[in-house]
Amino acid sequence: MPRNNDGRGGAQTAKRRKKTPRWLTALTLAAVLFVVVQFTGQYLRYQELRKEADFYRDQLQQAESEYQYLLEQKELYYNDAFIERVARENLGMVKQGETVVSTVSTAQTELLEQQAQAAGQSSSAAENEAADEAAAAP
């Protein structure tokens, strides 16, 4: 009787080795493929949702920062020192007993001088006309 390497007879080995039916192999392969496809789809959807959640977390963080900034601005508007500074700078207001000192730039000074000269010439021309009319009158 022929023997295998394991020392058993060939008849026993043939009985033990049953061939798996092809339909069972195909069914197992289809099930594994189905699970892999489902898992991949779920994983891709998970990644999309994660990106979306990150986006909304960023939006929330920005909104919270803006809200905090607006709260600080609101507190600032009720601060007496801030109100006084705005009144002085933007509205030109002064406290009682204070003197306002204003500086004029060189360009503004030149413009004012030219306007004054033009006004002076106009008034002297008007004076000359008045004098001529007075002399012409009998």
MILUMNU-444006 format. One record per atom (N, C-alpha, C): x, y, z; residue in three letters; residue number from 1; atom name. Coordinates in steps of 0.02 Angstrom, whole numbers, plus 32768, in hexadecimal, padded with zeros to 4 digits. Example, Ala and Ser with C-alpha at 12.3 -4.5 7.8 and 13.67 -1.06 7.14 Angstrom:
<vomars>
VOMAR     c1     c2     c3   padren   fitor   vexdren
VOMAR   8294   7EE4   8186      ALA       1         N
VOMAR   8267   7F1F   8186      ALA       1        CA
VOMAR   8294   7F5B   8186      ALA       1         C
VOMAR   8282   7F90   8162      SER       2         N
VOMAR   82AC   7FCB   8165      SER       2        CA
VOMAR   8285   8002   818A      SER       2         C
</vomars>
This chain:
<vomars>
VOMAR     c1     c2     c3   padren   fitor   vexdren
VOMAR   802A   7FC6   8000      MET       1         N
VOMAR   8000   8000   8000      MET       1        CA
VOMAR   802C   803D   8000      MET       1         C
VOMAR   801C   806E   7FD3      PRO       2         N
VOMAR   8046   80AA   7FD1      PRO       2        CA
VOMAR   803A   80D5   800F      PRO       2         C
VOMAR   806F   80F1   8025      ARG       3         N
VOMAR   806A   811C   8060      ARG       3        CA
VOMAR   807C   8164   804F      ARG       3         C
VOMAR   805C   8191   8073      ASN       4         N
VOMAR   806D   81D8   806C      ASN       4        CA
VOMAR   80A6   81E7   8099      ASN       4         C
VOMAR   80BE   8223   8096      ASN       5         N
VOMAR   80F6   8239   80C0      ASN       5        CA
VOMAR   80E3   8239   810A      ASN       5         C
VOMAR   80A4   8240   8119      ASP       6         N
VOMAR   8090   8242   815E      ASP       6        CA
VOMAR   8088   81FC   817C      ASP       6         C
VOMAR   8092   81CA   8155      GLY       7         N
VOMAR   8090   8186   816D      GLY       7        CA
VOMAR   804A   8168   816C      GLY       7         C
VOMAR   801A   8188   8152      ARG       8         N
VOMAR   7FD6   816E   814E      ARG       8        CA
VOMAR   7FCA   8150   8109      ARG       8         C
VOMAR   7F99   812C   8106      GLY       9         N
VOMAR   7F88   810F   80C5      GLY       9        CA
VOMAR   7F65   8141   8099      GLY       9         C
VOMAR   7F69   8137   8058      GLY      10         N
VOMAR   7F4C   8165   8028      GLY      10        CA
VOMAR   7F00   8167   802B      GLY      10         C
VOMAR   7EE0   8132   803F      ALA      11         N
VOMAR   7E98   812F   8041      ALA      11        CA
VOMAR   7E7C   815F   8076      ALA      11         C
VOMAR   7E9E   8160   80AE      GLN      12         N
VOMAR   7E86   818C   80E3      GLN      12        CA
VOMAR   7E8F   81D5   80CF      GLN      12         C
VOMAR   7EC5   81E7   80AE      THR      13         N
VOMAR   7ED1   822B   8099      THR      13        CA
VOMAR   7E9D   8240   8066      THR      13         C
VOMAR   7E8A   8215   803A      ALA      14         N
VOMAR   7E59   8226   8007      ALA      14        CA
VOMAR   7E15   8233   8027      ALA      14         C
VOMAR   7E05   820E   805B      LYS      15         N
VOMAR   7DC6   8219   807C      LYS      15        CA
VOMAR   7DC5   825C   80A1      LYS      15         C
VOMAR   7DFD   826E   80BE      ARG      16         N
VOMAR   7E00   82AC   80E4      ARG      16        CA
VOMAR   7DFD   82E9   80B6      ARG      16         C
VOMAR   7E19   82E6   807E      ARG      17         N
VOMAR   7E1C   831F   8051      ARG      17        CA
VOMAR   7DDE   8322   8026      ARG      17         C
VOMAR   7DAE   8348   803B      LYS      18         N
VOMAR   7D73   8351   8012      LYS      18        CA
VOMAR   7D7A   8394   7FEF      LYS      18         C
VOMAR   7D68   8394   7FB3      LYS      19         N
VOMAR   7D6D   83D1   7F8C      LYS      19        CA
VOMAR   7D33   83FF   7F9E      LYS      19         C
VOMAR   7D42   843F   7FA9      THR      20         N
VOMAR   7D0E   8471   7FBA      THR      20        CA
VOMAR   7CE7   847F   7F7A      THR      20         C
VOMAR   7CA5   847F   7F7F      PRO      21         N
VOMAR   7C7D   848D   7F43      PRO      21        CA
VOMAR   7C8B   84D3   7F29      PRO      21         C
VOMAR   7C89   84DB   7EE8      ARG      22         N
VOMAR   7C98   851C   7EC9      ARG      22        CA
VOMAR   7C64   8551   7EDD      ARG      22         C
VOMAR   7C27   853E   7EE4      TRP      23         N
VOMAR   7BF4   856F   7EF7      TRP      23        CA
VOMAR   7C02   858B   7F3C      TRP      23         C
VOMAR   7C1C   8562   7F69      LEU      24         N
VOMAR   7C2C   857A   7FAC      LEU      24        CA
VOMAR   7C67   85AA   7FAA      LEU      24         C
VOMAR   7C98   859C   7F82      THR      25         N
VOMAR   7CD1   85C8   7F79      THR      25        CA
VOMAR   7CBB   860A   7F5B      THR      25         C
VOMAR   7C91   8608   7F28      ALA      26         N
VOMAR   7C77   8644   7F08      ALA      26        CA
VOMAR   7C4D   866D   7F38      ALA      26         C
VOMAR   7C24   864B   7F60      LEU      27         N
VOMAR   7BFA   866D   7F91      LEU      27        CA
VOMAR   7C25   868F   7FC6      LEU      27         C
VOMAR   7C58   866D   7FDD      THR      28         N
VOMAR   7C85   868A   800F      THR      28        CA
VOMAR   7CAA   86C6   7FF2      THR      28         C
VOMAR   7CC2   86BF   7FB5      LEU      29         N
VOMAR   7CE4   86F7   7F94      LEU      29        CA
VOMAR   7CB6   8732   7F8A      LEU      29         C
VOMAR   7C78   8726   7F77      ALA      30         N
VOMAR   7C47   875B   7F6D      ALA      30        CA
VOMAR   7C38   877D   7FB0      ALA      30         C
VOMAR   7C32   8757   7FE6      ALA      31         N
VOMAR   7C25   8774   8028      ALA      31        CA
VOMAR   7C5F   879F   803F      ALA      31         C
VOMAR   7C9C   8787   8034      VAL      32         N
VOMAR   7CD7   87AE   8047      VAL      32        CA
VOMAR   7CDA   87EE   801E      VAL      32         C
VOMAR   7CCD   87E9   7FDE      LEU      33         N
VOMAR   7CCE   8824   7FB2      LEU      33        CA
VOMAR   7C97   8855   7FC8      LEU      33         C
VOMAR   7C5C   883C   7FD9      PHE      34         N
VOMAR   7C26   8867   7FF0      PHE      34        CA
VOMAR   7C3A   888C   802F      PHE      34         C
VOMAR   7C58   8869   805E      VAL      35         N
VOMAR   7C6E   8888   809D      VAL      35        CA
VOMAR   7CA2   88BD   808F      VAL      35         C
VOMAR   7CD2   88B0   8063      VAL      36         N
VOMAR   7D06   88E0   8054      VAL      36        CA
VOMAR   7CE8   891E   8033      VAL      36         C
VOMAR   7CBB   8915   8004      VAL      37         N
VOMAR   7C9B   894E   7FE3      VAL      37        CA
VOMAR   7C73   8977   8015      VAL      37         C
VOMAR   7C4D   8956   8040      GLN      38         N
VOMAR   7C26   897A   8072      GLN      38        CA
VOMAR   7C53   89A0   80A2      GLN      38         C
VOMAR   7C88   8981   80B8      PHE      39         N
VOMAR   7CB6   89A0   80E6      PHE      39        CA
VOMAR   7CD7   89DD   80C5      PHE      39         C
VOMAR   7CEC   89D7   8087      THR      40         N
VOMAR   7D0B   8A0E   8063      THR      40        CA
VOMAR   7CDA   8A48   805C      THR      40         C
VOMAR   7C9D   8A3B   804A      GLY      41         N
VOMAR   7C6A   8A6F   8044      GLY      41        CA
VOMAR   7C5D   8A92   8086      GLY      41         C
VOMAR   7C58   8A6B   80BB      GLN      42         N
VOMAR   7C4D   8A89   80FD      GLN      42        CA
VOMAR   7C89   8AB2   8113      GLN      42         C
VOMAR   7CC5   8A9B   8103      TYR      43         N
VOMAR   7D01   8AC0   8116      TYR      43        CA
VOMAR   7D05   8B03   80F1      TYR      43         C
VOMAR   7CF5   8B02   80B0      LEU      44         N
VOMAR   7CF5   8B40   8089      LEU      44        CA
VOMAR   7CC1   8B71   80A4      LEU      44         C
VOMAR   7C87   8B58   80B6      ARG      45         N
VOMAR   7C53   8B84   80D2      ARG      45        CA
VOMAR   7C69   8BA0   8115      ARG      45         C
VOMAR   7C8B   8B77   813D      TYR      46         N
VOMAR   7CA6   8B8D   817D      TYR      46        CA
VOMAR   7CD8   8BC6   8172      TYR      46         C
VOMAR   7D04   8BC0   8141      GLN      47         N
VOMAR   7D35   8BF4   8132      GLN      47        CA
VOMAR   7D13   8C35   811E      GLN      47         C
VOMAR   7CDF   8C30   80F4      GLU      48         N
VOMAR   7CB9   8C6B   80E0      GLU      48        CA
VOMAR   7C9A   8C8E   811C      GLU      48         C
VOMAR   7C7B   8C67   8146      LEU      49         N
VOMAR   7C5A   8C83   8182      LEU      49        CA
VOMAR   7C8E   8CA2   81B1      LEU      49         C
VOMAR   7CC7   8C84   81B5      ARG      50         N
VOMAR   7CFC   8CA0   81DF      ARG      50        CA
VOMAR   7D14   8CE4   81C5      ARG      50         C
VOMAR   7D1D   8CE9   8184      LYS      51         N
VOMAR   7D31   8D29   8166      LYS      51        CA
VOMAR   7CFB   8D5E   8172      LYS      51         C
VOMAR   7CBD   8D4A   816A      GLU      52         N
VOMAR   7C86   8D78   8175      GLU      52        CA
VOMAR   7C84   8D8F   81BE      GLU      52         C
VOMAR   7C8E   8D61   81EC      ALA      53         N
VOMAR   7C8F   8D72   8233      ALA      53        CA
VOMAR   7CC9   8DA2   8242      ALA      53         C
VOMAR   7D03   8D96   8224      ASP      54         N
VOMAR   7D3C   8DC4   822E      ASP      54        CA
VOMAR   7D2B   8E0A   8214      ASP      54         C
VOMAR   7D0B   8E0C   81DA      PHE      55         N
VOMAR   7CF7   8E4D   81BD      PHE      55        CA
VOMAR   7CC9   8E72   81ED      PHE      55         C
VOMAR   7C97   8E50   8208      TYR      56         N
VOMAR   7C68   8E70   8235      TYR      56        CA
VOMAR   7C88   8E82   8278      TYR      56         C
VOMAR   7CB9   8E5B   828E      ARG      57         N
VOMAR   7CDE   8E6E   82CA      ARG      57        CA
VOMAR   7D05   8EAF   82BF      ARG      57         C
VOMAR   7D23   8EB6   8284      ASP      58         N
VOMAR   7D47   8EF4   8274      ASP      58        CA
VOMAR   7D16   8F2F   8271      ASP      58         C
VOMAR   7CDC   8F25   8252      GLN      59         N
VOMAR   7CAA   8F5A   824F      GLN      59        CA
VOMAR   7C94   8F6F   8295      GLN      59         C
VOMAR   7C8A   8F3E   82C0      LEU      60         N
VOMAR   7C76   8F4C   8305      LEU      60        CA
VOMAR   7CAC   8F73   8329      LEU      60         C
VOMAR   7CEB   8F60   831F      GLN      61         N
VOMAR   7D23   8F83   833F      GLN      61        CA
VOMAR   7D26   8FCC   8327      GLN      61         C
VOMAR   7D1C   8FD7   82E6      GLN      62         N
VOMAR   7D1C   901A   82CC      GLN      62        CA
VOMAR   7CE2   9043   82E8      GLN      62         C
VOMAR   7CA8   9025   82EC      ALA      63         N
VOMAR   7C6E   9048   8307      ALA      63        CA
VOMAR   7C78   9059   8351      ALA      63         C
VOMAR   7C96   902B   8377      GLU      64         N
VOMAR   7CA3   9039   83BE      GLU      64        CA
VOMAR   7CD6   9071   83C5      GLU      64         C
VOMAR   7D09   9072   839A      SER      65         N
VOMAR   7D3B   90A8   839D      SER      65        CA
VOMAR   7D1B   90EB   838D      SER      65         C
VOMAR   7CF1   90EC   835A      GLU      66         N
VOMAR   7CD0   912A   8347      GLU      66        CA
VOMAR   7CA1   9141   837E      GLU      66         C
VOMAR   7C7E   9113   839D      TYR      67         N
VOMAR   7C51   9123   83D4      TYR      67        CA
VOMAR   7C78   9141   840F      TYR      67         C
VOMAR   7CB1   9123   841E      GLN      68         N
VOMAR   7CDB   913D   8455      GLN      68        CA
VOMAR   7CF3   9184   8444      GLN      68         C
VOMAR   7D08   918F   8406      TYR      69         N
VOMAR   7D1E   91D1   83F0      TYR      69        CA
VOMAR   7CE6   9204   83F8      TYR      69         C
VOMAR   7CA9   91F1   83E3      LEU      70         N
VOMAR   7C70   921F   83E8      LEU      70        CA
VOMAR   7C5E   922E   8431      LEU      70         C
VOMAR   7C65   91FC   845C      LEU      71         N
VOMAR   7C59   9209   84A3      LEU      71        CA
VOMAR   7C8B   923B   84BF      LEU      71         C
VOMAR   7CCA   9234   84AA      GLU      72         N
VOMAR   7CFD   9264   84C0      GLU      72        CA
VOMAR   7CEF   92AA   84A6      GLU      72         C
VOMAR   7CD8   92AE   8467      GLN      73         N
VOMAR   7CC7   92EF   844B      GLN      73        CA
VOMAR   7C8C   930E   8470      GLN      73         C
VOMAR   7C5B   92E5   8482      LYS      74         N
VOMAR   7C21   92FE   84A7      LYS      74        CA
VOMAR   7C37   931A   84EA      LYS      74         C
VOMAR   7C62   92F5   850D      GLU      75         N
VOMAR   7C7C   930E   854D      GLU      75        CA
VOMAR   7CA2   934F   8544      GLU      75         C
VOMAR   7CC7   9354   850E      LEU      76         N
VOMAR   7CEE   938F   8500      LEU      76        CA
VOMAR   7CC0   93CC   84F6      LEU      76         C
VOMAR   7C88   93C2   84D4      TYR      77         N
VOMAR   7C5B   93FA   84C6      TYR      77        CA
VOMAR   7C3A   9415   8506      TYR      77         C
VOMAR   7C38   93ED   853A      TYR      78         N
VOMAR   7C1C   9405   8579      TYR      78        CA
VOMAR   7C52   941E   85A9      TYR      78         C
VOMAR   7C90   9420   8592      ASN      79         N
VOMAR   7CC8   9438   85BB      ASN      79        CA
VOMAR   7CCB   9484   85B5      ASN      79         C
VOMAR   7CCD   94A7   85EE      ASP      80         N
VOMAR   7CCD   94F1   85EE      ASP      80        CA
VOMAR   7D0B   950E   85CC      ASP      80         C
VOMAR   7D45   94EE   85D6      ALA      81         N
VOMAR   7D82   9507   85B6      ALA      81        CA
VOMAR   7D7D   9503   856A      ALA      81         C
VOMAR   7D5F   94CD   8551      PHE      82         N
VOMAR   7D57   94C6   8509      PHE      82        CA
VOMAR   7D27   94FB   84EE      PHE      82         C
VOMAR   7CF0   9505   8510      ILE      83         N
VOMAR   7CBF   9537   84FA      ILE      83        CA
VOMAR   7CDE   957C   84F9      ILE      83         C
VOMAR   7D06   958C   852C      GLU      84         N
VOMAR   7D27   95CD   852E      GLU      84        CA
VOMAR   7D58   95D5   84F4      GLU      84         C
VOMAR   7D7F   95A0   84E6      ARG      85         N
VOMAR   7DB0   95A3   84AF      ARG      85        CA
VOMAR   7D8D   95AE   846C      ARG      85         C
VOMAR   7D57   958A   8461      VAL      86         N
VOMAR   7D32   9592   8422      VAL      86        CA
VOMAR   7D16   95D9   841D      VAL      86         C
VOMAR   7CFB   95F2   8454      ALA      87         N
VOMAR   7CDF   9635   8453      ALA      87        CA
VOMAR   7D15   9669   8444      ALA      87         C
VOMAR   7D50   9660   845F      ARG      88         N
VOMAR   7D86   9690   8452      ARG      88        CA
VOMAR   7DA0   968B   840B      ARG      88         C
VOMAR   7DAE   964D   83F4      GLU      89         N
VOMAR   7DCD   9644   83B2      GLU      89        CA
VOMAR   7D9D   964E   8378      GLU      89         C
VOMAR   7D62   9632   837D      ASN      90         N
VOMAR   7D35   9633   8344      ASN      90        CA
VOMAR   7D05   966F   8345      ASN      90         C
VOMAR   7CF3   9685   8380      LEU      91         N
VOMAR   7CC1   96BA   8385      LEU      91        CA
VOMAR   7CDF   96FD   8397      LEU      91         C
VOMAR   7D20   96FE   83A8      GLY      92         N
VOMAR   7D42   973D   83B9      GLY      92        CA
VOMAR   7D2C   975B   83FB      GLY      92         C
VOMAR   7D11   9733   8427      MET      93         N
VOMAR   7CF9   974D   8467      MET      93        CA
VOMAR   7D33   9755   8498      MET      93         C
VOMAR   7D2C   9784   84C6      VAL      94         N
VOMAR   7D5F   9790   84FA      VAL      94        CA
VOMAR   7D3C   9797   853D      VAL      94         C
VOMAR   7D64   978C   8571      LYS      95         N
VOMAR   7D49   9795   85B4      LYS      95        CA
VOMAR   7D47   97DF   85C4      LYS      95         C
VOMAR   7D1F   97EF   85F5      GLN      96         N
VOMAR   7D19   9834   860A      GLN      96        CA
VOMAR   7D5D   984C   8625      GLN      96         C
VOMAR   7D73   9886   860D      GLY      97         N
VOMAR   7DB2   98A3   8624      GLY      97        CA
VOMAR   7DEE   988E   85F9      GLY      97         C
VOMAR   7DE6   9861   85CA      GLU      98         N
VOMAR   7E1D   984E   859E      GLU      98        CA
VOMAR   7E1F   987C   8561      GLU      98         C
VOMAR   7E5B   9884   8546      THR      99         N
VOMAR   7E65   98AD   850A      THR      99        CA
VOMAR   7E76   987F   84D1      THR      99         C
VOMAR   7E57   988A   8497      VAL     100         N
VOMAR   7E64   9860   845D      VAL     100        CA
VOMAR   7E9D   987F   8436      VAL     100         C
VOMAR   7ECE   9856   8427      VAL     101         N
VOMAR   7F06   986B   83FD      VAL     101        CA
VOMAR   7F03   9842   83BE      VAL     101         C
VOMAR   7F02   9865   8385      SER     102         N
VOMAR   7EFD   9842   8346      SER     102        CA
VOMAR   7F39   9855   831B      SER     102         C
VOMAR   7F56   9824   82FA      THR     103         N
VOMAR   7F8E   9831   82CE      THR     103        CA
VOMAR   7F76   9832   8286      THR     103         C
VOMAR   7F97   985B   825D      VAL     104         N
VOMAR   7F86   9860   8217      VAL     104        CA
VOMAR   7FC3   984D   81EF      VAL     104         C
VOMAR   7FBB   9823   81BC      SER     105         N
VOMAR   7FF4   980E   8194      SER     105        CA
VOMAR   8009   9848   8165      SER     105         C
VOMAR   8044   9842   8149      THR     106         N
VOMAR   8060   9875   811D      THR     106        CA
VOMAR   8033   9880   80E0      THR     106         C
VOMAR   801A   984B   80C3      ALA     107         N
VOMAR   7FEF   9851   8088      ALA     107        CA
VOMAR   7FAF   9877   809A      ALA     107         C
VOMAR   7F94   986A   80D4      GLN     108         N
VOMAR   7F57   988D   80E9      GLN     108        CA
VOMAR   7F67   98D7   80F5      GLN     108         C
VOMAR   7FA2   98E4   8112      THR     109         N
VOMAR   7FB6   992A   811F      THR     109        CA
VOMAR   7FBB   9950   80DE      THR     109         C
VOMAR   7FDC   9933   80AC      GLU     110         N
VOMAR   7FE4   9955   806B      GLU     110        CA
VOMAR   7FA0   9962   804B      GLU     110         C
VOMAR   7F73   9932   804F      LEU     111         N
VOMAR   7F30   993A   8033      LEU     111        CA
VOMAR   7F0B   9973   8056      LEU     111         C
VOMAR   7F10   9976   8098      LEU     112         N
VOMAR   7EEF   99AB   80BD      LEU     112        CA
VOMAR   7F0C   99F0   80AB      LEU     112         C
VOMAR   7F4E   99F3   80A2      GLU     113         N
VOMAR   7F6E   9A33   808E      GLU     113        CA
VOMAR   7F56   9A49   8049      GLU     113         C
VOMAR   7F51   9A1A   801B      GLN     114         N
VOMAR   7F3A   9A2B   7FD7      GLN     114        CA
VOMAR   7EF2   9A43   7FD9      GLN     114         C
VOMAR   7EC9   9A22   8002      GLN     115         N
VOMAR   7E83   9A38   8007      GLN     115        CA
VOMAR   7E7F   9A7D   8026      GLN     115         C
VOMAR   7EAA   9A8A   8058      ALA     116         N
VOMAR   7EA9   9ACB   8079      ALA     116        CA
VOMAR   7EC0   9B02   8048      ALA     116         C
VOMAR   7EF3   9AF3   8020      GLN     117         N
VOMAR   7F0B   9B24   7FEF      GLN     117        CA
VOMAR   7ED4   9B31   7FBB      GLN     117         C
VOMAR   7EB4   9AFC   7FA3      ALA     118         N
VOMAR   7E7E   9B05   7F72      ALA     118        CA
VOMAR   7E46   9B2E   7F90      ALA     118         C
VOMAR   7E36   9B22   7FCE      ALA     119         N
VOMAR   7E01   9B47   7FEF      ALA     119        CA
VOMAR   7E16   9B8F   7FFA      ALA     119         C
VOMAR   7E56   9B9A   8008      GLY     120         N
VOMAR   7E70   9BDE   8012      GLY     120        CA
VOMAR   7E6F   9C05   7FD2      GLY     120         C
VOMAR   7E80   9BE7   7F9A      GLN     121         N
VOMAR   7E7E   9C08   7F5A      GLN     121        CA
VOMAR   7E37   9C19   7F46      GLN     121         C
VOMAR   7E09   9BEC   7F55      SER     122         N
VOMAR   7DC3   9BF8   7F45      SER     122        CA
VOMAR   7DA9   9C33   7F6D      SER     122         C
VOMAR   7DBB   9C35   7FAD      SER     123         N
VOMAR   7DA2   9C6B   7FD7      SER     123        CA
VOMAR   7DC2   9CAE   7FC3      SER     123         C
VOMAR   7E02   9CAE   7FAF      SER     124         N
VOMAR   7E21   9CED   7F9A      SER     124        CA
VOMAR   7E05   9D03   7F57      SER     124         C
VOMAR   7DF3   9CD5   7F2B      ALA     125         N
VOMAR   7DD4   9CE7   7EEC      ALA     125        CA
VOMAR   7D8F   9D05   7EF9      ALA     125         C
VOMAR   7D6C   9CE9   7F28      ALA     126         N
VOMAR   7D2A   9D03   7F39      ALA     126        CA
VOMAR   7D31   9D48   7F58      ALA     126         C
VOMAR   7D65   9D53   7F80      GLU     127         N
VOMAR   7D70   9D95   7F9E      GLU     127        CA
VOMAR   7D81   9DC8   7F68      GLU     127         C
VOMAR   7DA9   9DB5   7F37      ASN     128         N
VOMAR   7DBB   9DE2   7EFF      ASN     128        CA
VOMAR   7D7D   9DF5   7ED7      ASN     128         C
VOMAR   7D50   9DC6   7ECA      GLU     129         N
VOMAR   7D13   9DD4   7EA5      GLU     129        CA
VOMAR   7CE8   9E05   7ECD      GLU     129         C
VOMAR   7CE3   9DF8   7F0E      ALA     130         N
VOMAR   7CBA   9E25   7F39      ALA     130        CA
VOMAR   7CD7   9E6A   7F38      ALA     130         C
VOMAR   7D18   9E71   7F3A      ALA     131         N
VOMAR   7D38   9EB3   7F3A      ALA     131        CA
VOMAR   7D2D   9ED6   7EF6      ALA     131         C
VOMAR   7D32   9EB1   7EC0      ASP     132         N
VOMAR   7D25   9ECD   7E7E      ASP     132        CA
VOMAR   7CDD   9EE5   7E77      ASP     132         C
VOMAR   7CB0   9EBF   7E91      GLU     133         N
VOMAR   7C6A   9ED3   7E8E      GLU     133        CA
VOMAR   7C5C   9F11   7EB8      GLU     133         C
VOMAR   7C7F   9F15   7EF1      ALA     134         N
VOMAR   7C75   9F4F   7F1C      ALA     134        CA
VOMAR   7C91   9F8E   7EFB      ALA     134         C
VOMAR   7CC9   9F87   7ED8      ALA     135         N
VOMAR   7CE7   9FC0   7EB7      ALA     135        CA
VOMAR   7CBE   9FD5   7E7B      ALA     135         C
VOMAR   7C9E   9FA9   7E59      ALA     136         N
VOMAR   7C77   9FB9   7E1E      ALA     136        CA
VOMAR   7C35   9FD8   7E31      ALA     136         C
VOMAR   7C1E   9FCE   7E6B      ALA     137         N
VOMAR   7BDF   9FEA   7E80      ALA     137        CA
VOMAR   7BE8   A033   7E91      ALA     137         C
VOMAR   7BBA   A062   7E7A      PRO     138         N
VOMAR   7BC2   A0AA   7E87      PRO     138        CA
VOMAR   7BB1   A0BF   7ECB      PRO     138         C
</vomars>
